[in-house]
Amino acid sequence: MLLEHEFGLREIETKIAILREEFMHLHDYNPIEHVSSRVKTAESLLAKATRKGLLPDMDRIRTEITDIAGARVTCSFVEDTYRMFDLLTEQDDVELVHVKDYIAEPKPNGYKSLHAILQVPVFLSTGRIDVHIEVQFRTIAMDFWASLEHKIYYKYDAKVPDRILRELHDAALTAAELDGKMERLHRELHGPVV
């Protein structure tokens, strides 16, 4: 199952790489800053399946754990996150299964990101299988905040003091403000993104 998800992730990575190359060579602007990806380890998947009470049913694991493989697309501006989401999900062989727009409606802690569960076909010697891949779209500021927030939760073993939680929330608001300012400056200098 992990190998199938690795192959599905490669499909998504290829689609993102093609979009990135096209923007770099054919447009005057590249909305993608960087891309990262990962497939859960067997241990991590087993732990999550155990927590959710899904063992030993592999079909339920495949259906209910939709982040076995994932990619993160870090974009320059908020507008770019939606643009890249649209360009990826409008492709004929990509099915949008579910989307959570934490940019439009941030989590209470201030977290912002656009999460999409996509289904892509993988063609094996035994035939076609459809695989779920989670793709997250964020700005640089959102990614910076989320990365540090994750490190803080890890350091405090998820028991973060209230004072730090408030500061994290304030930092999320500051990151959102920075995103808005940078996008306005970009538009002022270059006009609307094409």
C-alpha positions as CSV (number, residue, x, y, z in Angstrom):
1,M,0.0,0.0,0.0
2,L,2.8,2.4,0.8
3,L,4.4,1.7,-2.6
4,E,1.1,2.5,-4.3
5,H,0.9,5.8,-2.5
6,E,4.5,6.5,-3.4
7,F,3.6,6.1,-7.1
8,G,0.5,8.3,-6.7
9,L,2.6,11.0,-5.0
10,R,5.0,10.8,-8.0
11,E,2.0,11.5,-10.3
12,I,1.1,14.6,-8.3
13,E,4.7,15.7,-8.1
14,T,5.1,15.5,-11.8
15,K,1.9,17.5,-12.4
16,I,3.2,20.2,-10.0
17,A,6.7,20.2,-11.6
18,I,5.2,20.6,-15.1
19,L,3.1,23.6,-13.9
20,R,6.2,25.1,-12.2
21,E,8.3,24.7,-15.3
22,E,5.6,26.2,-17.5
23,F,5.4,29.3,-15.3
24,M,9.2,29.6,-15.2
25,H,9.6,29.4,-19.0
26,L,6.4,30.8,-20.5
27,H,5.3,33.4,-18.0
28,D,7.0,36.3,-16.4
29,Y,6.1,34.9,-13.0
30,N,6.4,31.7,-11.0
31,P,3.8,31.3,-8.2
32,I,5.6,28.2,-6.6
33,E,8.4,28.9,-4.2
34,H,9.0,25.3,-3.3
35,V,7.5,21.9,-3.0
36,S,8.0,19.2,-0.4
37,S,6.5,15.7,-0.1
38,R,6.5,12.6,2.0
39,V,4.9,9.1,2.4
40,K,4.1,8.0,5.9
41,T,6.4,5.4,7.3
42,A,4.9,2.0,8.0
43,E,5.2,2.7,11.7
44,S,3.5,6.0,11.5
45,L,0.7,4.6,9.4
46,L,0.2,1.6,11.8
47,A,0.1,4.0,14.8
48,K,-2.5,6.2,13.1
49,A,-4.6,3.1,12.1
50,T,-4.4,1.8,15.6
51,R,-5.5,5.2,17.1
52,K,-8.5,5.2,14.7
53,G,-9.4,1.6,15.4
54,L,-9.0,0.6,11.8
55,L,-6.8,-2.5,12.1
56,P,-6.6,-5.1,10.5
57,D,-8.9,-3.8,7.7
58,M,-6.6,-2.6,4.9
59,D,-9.6,-1.4,2.8
60,R,-10.7,0.9,5.7
61,I,-7.2,2.2,6.2
62,R,-6.9,3.0,2.5
63,T,-10.3,4.8,2.6
64,E,-10.2,6.6,5.9
65,I,-6.5,7.6,6.2
66,T,-6.2,10.1,3.4
67,D,-2.8,11.5,4.2
68,I,-0.7,8.4,3.7
69,A,1.1,10.5,1.0
70,G,1.2,14.2,0.8
71,A,2.7,17.2,-0.9
72,R,3.1,20.8,0.3
73,V,3.1,23.5,-2.3
74,T,4.5,26.7,-0.9
75,C,3.4,29.8,-3.0
76,S,4.4,33.4,-3.0
77,F,1.0,34.9,-2.3
78,V,-2.5,33.8,-1.1
79,E,-3.9,34.3,-4.7
80,D,-1.3,31.8,-5.9
81,T,-2.4,29.1,-3.5
82,Y,-5.9,29.2,-5.0
83,R,-4.5,29.5,-8.5
84,M,-2.3,26.4,-8.1
85,F,-5.2,24.5,-6.5
86,D,-7.4,25.3,-9.4
87,L,-4.8,24.3,-12.0
88,L,-4.1,21.0,-10.3
89,T,-7.7,20.0,-9.6
90,E,-9.0,20.9,-13.0
91,Q,-6.8,18.3,-14.7
92,D,-8.8,15.4,-16.2
93,D,-7.2,12.6,-14.3
94,V,-7.3,14.4,-10.9
95,E,-10.4,14.0,-8.8
96,L,-11.0,16.4,-5.9
97,V,-12.3,14.2,-3.0
98,H,-12.4,16.8,-0.3
99,V,-11.1,20.3,0.5
100,K,-10.7,22.2,3.7
101,D,-10.0,25.9,3.2
102,Y,-8.3,27.1,6.3
103,I,-7.2,30.2,4.5
104,A,-10.7,31.5,4.2
105,E,-11.6,30.1,7.6
106,P,-8.5,29.7,9.8
107,K,-8.4,27.3,12.7
108,P,-8.9,28.9,16.1
109,N,-5.1,28.8,16.7
110,G,-4.6,30.9,13.6
111,Y,-3.4,28.1,11.3
112,K,-4.0,28.9,7.6
113,S,-3.6,26.5,4.7
114,L,-5.6,25.1,1.8
115,H,-5.9,21.3,2.2
116,A,-7.1,19.1,-0.7
117,I,-7.5,15.3,-0.8
118,L,-7.0,14.3,-4.4
119,Q,-7.5,11.0,-6.1
120,V,-5.2,10.0,-8.9
121,P,-4.9,6.9,-11.0
122,V,-1.8,4.7,-10.7
123,F,-1.4,2.1,-13.4
124,L,0.4,-1.1,-12.2
125,S,1.0,-4.4,-13.9
126,T,-2.1,-5.7,-12.2
127,G,-4.2,-2.8,-13.4
128,R,-5.4,0.6,-12.3
129,I,-5.8,1.7,-8.7
130,D,-6.9,5.0,-7.4
131,V,-4.9,6.6,-4.7
132,H,-5.6,9.5,-2.3
133,I,-2.9,12.1,-1.9
134,E,-3.2,15.1,0.4
135,V,-1.9,18.4,-1.1
136,Q,-1.5,21.5,1.1
137,F,-1.2,24.9,-0.5
138,R,0.4,27.7,1.7
139,T,2.2,30.9,1.4
140,I,5.7,31.4,2.7
141,A,4.5,33.2,5.8
142,M,1.9,30.4,6.5
143,D,4.5,27.8,6.1
144,F,7.0,29.6,8.3
145,W,4.3,29.9,11.1
146,A,3.1,26.3,10.8
147,S,6.6,24.9,10.9
148,L,7.5,26.8,14.1
149,E,4.1,26.0,15.7
150,H,4.8,22.3,15.1
151,K,8.2,22.6,16.7
152,I,6.7,24.3,19.7
153,Y,4.0,21.7,20.2
154,Y,6.7,19.0,19.9
155,K,9.0,20.7,22.5
156,Y,6.1,21.0,25.0
157,D,4.8,17.5,24.2
158,A,1.5,19.2,23.0
159,K,1.0,20.9,26.5
160,V,1.9,24.4,25.4
161,P,1.5,27.1,28.0
162,D,-1.5,29.6,27.4
163,R,0.9,32.5,27.1
164,I,2.7,30.9,24.2
165,L,-0.5,29.9,22.6
166,R,-1.7,33.5,22.6
167,E,1.6,34.6,21.2
168,L,1.4,32.0,18.5
169,H,-2.1,33.2,17.6
170,D,-0.8,36.8,17.4
171,A,2.0,35.6,15.2
172,A,-0.5,34.0,12.9
173,L,-2.3,37.3,12.6
174,T,1.0,39.0,11.8
175,A,1.8,36.4,9.2
176,A,-1.6,37.0,7.5
177,E,-1.0,40.8,7.6
178,L,2.4,40.3,6.0
179,D,0.9,38.1,3.3
180,G,-1.6,40.9,2.5
181,K,1.0,43.6,2.4
182,M,3.4,41.7,0.2
183,E,0.6,40.8,-2.2
184,R,-0.5,44.5,-2.4
185,L,3.2,45.5,-3.1
186,H,3.5,42.9,-5.8
187,R,0.3,44.1,-7.5
188,E,1.5,47.7,-7.2
189,L,4.8,46.9,-8.9
190,H,3.7,44.3,-11.4
191,G,0.0,44.7,-11.8
192,P,-2.4,41.8,-11.4
193,V,-1.0,38.3,-11.6
194,V,-1.7,36.8,-15.1
